[in-house]
Amino acid sequence: MSSITFVTIVSSFLASSVEFVEAVTIVLAVGVTRQWRSALIGAFAALVALALLVGIFGTAIILFVPIDVVRLVVGGFLIIYGLQWLTRAVLRAGGAMAKRDEAAVYEREISALQDEPPVPSSGMDWISFTVAAKGVLLEGLEVAFIVVTFGASAGMLGPAALGAAVAGALVLGIAFLVHRPLSAVPENGLKFAVGVMLTGFGTFWAGEGVGIDWPAGDAAILALLAGYVVLAILGVYLVRTHISNWGVRVVEASREPLR
Amino acid sequence: MSYVRSFLGFWYDFLVGDRPELFAGPIVALFLAWLAVRAGVQAPIIGATLFILVSSVGGLSIAWAVRR
């Protein structure tokens, strides 16, 4: 297995783990409060839709778009998306933004679901189906986006999809066993790592797309990743210092359902 | 029409959200890198400049978020 294949699988696995943890919280809340069968069917339907999206768009991009264009456009999107994840992870690690609390999200979902009409005595509960499907689809869309962009840029849609599938199976399996939100997963640490990877690889591929002939070839990726790690850690330190000197209003994590 | 607006709104929120500098900054950085390649600037200099520009966009966004 080449190092690029390995990194593609790891990046996709880490990004997908975070999003699946968030999706599982919603499905658990629906299943516990209303009806497991409809919630699981809704989640499964959303997963099938996501797999189709990845298969159709990923294959189309790889087959029909020239690789330089793919690397420029998709690399650009990876930088944008990676910076969004990384800067939020830095702000959260530095204490300027509240970390996502899966237990609190779970309680909020349960409380919202209790206001809905009662579960029908037989057949499908469409509220359970819709809430679970929507939750998995919205969280999973980020996974699909990362799998398609990362897989297309590296020409490795299969390994990227494999990383996401393993993450999904692992998170769903653990959630099924423990039957409660996976609050112990270090979501911010994972987002920090994924943000660095997306930004680093995005810079490399988009750079190739505009015509940069990177010195040392693929080894330049390592230098980019190391550079972004150092700057992100410096960012956490500076945010913490700023807060301890001046204080800052903490932004609620719940305002950002998609990130 | 409202479906189109919702669809576009969703993607705007997905990619731009409340921090448009993180969307526009990398595009400007890549455009400058493209210009530098066309001007014949050496690859190591362009690569390093692209890294610095992308890092600066992230740094500025964090600074704005903290000061907001």
Interface residues (C-beta under 8 A of the other chain):
Chain A: L72 G76 F77 I79 I80 Y81 L83 Q84 L86 T87 V90 L91 G94 A96 M97 L141 F145 T199 G202 T203 A206 G207 G209 V210 G211 I212 D213 W214 P215 A220 L224 G227 Y228 L231 A232 G235 V239 H242 I243 V248 V251 E256 L258 R259
Chain B: D13 F14 L15 G17 R19 L22 F23 G25 P26 I27 A29 L30 A33 W34 V37 R38 A43 P44 I46 G47 L50 F51 V54 S55 V57 G58 G59 S61 I62 A65 V66
